[in-house]
Amino acid sequence: MGMCATEPCKWLGPLGSHVARLIHPCPQWPYCEKRCSYCNFNKYIPRGVEEAAMRSCLVTEARTLLRLSGVRRVESVFFGGGTPSLASPSTVAAVLEAVDQASHLPADSEVTLEANPTSAPGARLAAFGAAGINRLSIGLQSLDDTELQLLGRTHSASDALQTLAEARRLFPGRVSVDLMLGLPAQKLGPWLQQLHELLGHCDDHISLYQLTLERGTSLFTQVQRGTLPAPDPEVAAEMYQEGREVLREAGFRQYEVSNFARNGALSTHNWTYWQCGQYLGVGPGAHGRFVPQGAGGHPREARIQTLEPDNWMKEVMLFGHGTRKRVPLGKLELLEEVLAMGLRTDMGITHQHWQRFESQLSLWEVFGSSQEVKALLMQGLLLLDRRCVGELGGACQESQGALAVYPQTQEKCKRPTRRGPAGAGGFILVESEN
């Protein structure tokens, strides 16, 4: 599953007067063919979809929010959901045209579409490519038919591999797949066999997600009632650690808790989340983070769009957007996000990155005297040294010092979930005292 609405930080600061030049829209298509047994996302199973009305409202809201953001350039677009591959290619093309007209969408921008195997035959994928999509994120989830039935998926393992082959033919080097772990009664050996099989078919990006039993889902109810065994967290941890090693040996870089890439195929859009970049949530239930144009000294806002599609469309037609909630992010809240997101990545939080959000106090000044940090240093769980801190796609520069989690410590405390890591991980990079 791609990351949409949860984000290299091009933004110039939470309290400054500069207007951001880059932003990452995330249009949401809220409809699905059916609800998977583990999913509690904002999605709807309609009898019929008035796509022309939905298309018009997505275009209108994208234009409105881009105008409010004052951005001059869009670096990536991510169509999430729901199941956006159920939308017509003409809807995707209309949204991308609106984005380009309201701002600027360069030809080399990353434009991703989430797709399920049963809604993405080859001809349809080709049509999405013609509409402007240049990257796919395929919700494969498992290569075991019994597990797919347990998850409520509409495709088989054969369907998944066929779609993956078509996607790689049409979007070479730009196809990501999801694989879940930690399912009820799932065993390490068979899961590793799935991963090895996937490596024989996949492209250059894989996401590993540990199942989270969400209240209100069918899977949660079955486990609660005892009709299914609860997932074993220790087995899930073994899967994750073994899976990381398998992917490393296959040439993949783990650039974030759940995400692995080789040949430089990192997701630009998802990296924006981890680096606390600005993004626009467009569509029912979408989330966004950006500084409204003309806000002056006001902080970045967290925005949540109206959940229910029909109500959202009514608001868009009345007001130009369906924003239901606007929450100004204080400086402390923003810095907490910088830390929480940065710790998910292998880059961690560089001193240079921190300064973009806090120019007065360095990381060393904030954390250098922390007794907790000192204790972890004494225990050998953290390392303070020099480290290369190049940004994504940029030149590598030497930092003045690094406070880093030892690799063996990461294995113990970093686990992927549908919502985030089970514990801290990654690296913290700080300025040294000298």
PyMOL commands that set and color helices and strands:
alter all, ss='L'
color gray80, all
select helices_A, chain A and resi 51-69+84-86+89-102+117-119+122-131+145-150+157-170+188-199+218-225+233-249+268-274+309-319+331-342+351-355+363-367+371-378+407-413
alter helices_A, ss='H'
color red, helices_A
select strands_A, chain A and resi 22-29+73-74+76-81+110-115+135-141+175-181+205-210+253-256+259-261+279-282+287-290+301-305+323-328+382-385+402-405+427-428
alter strands_A, ss='S'
color yellow, strands_A
deselect
rebuild
show_as cartoon
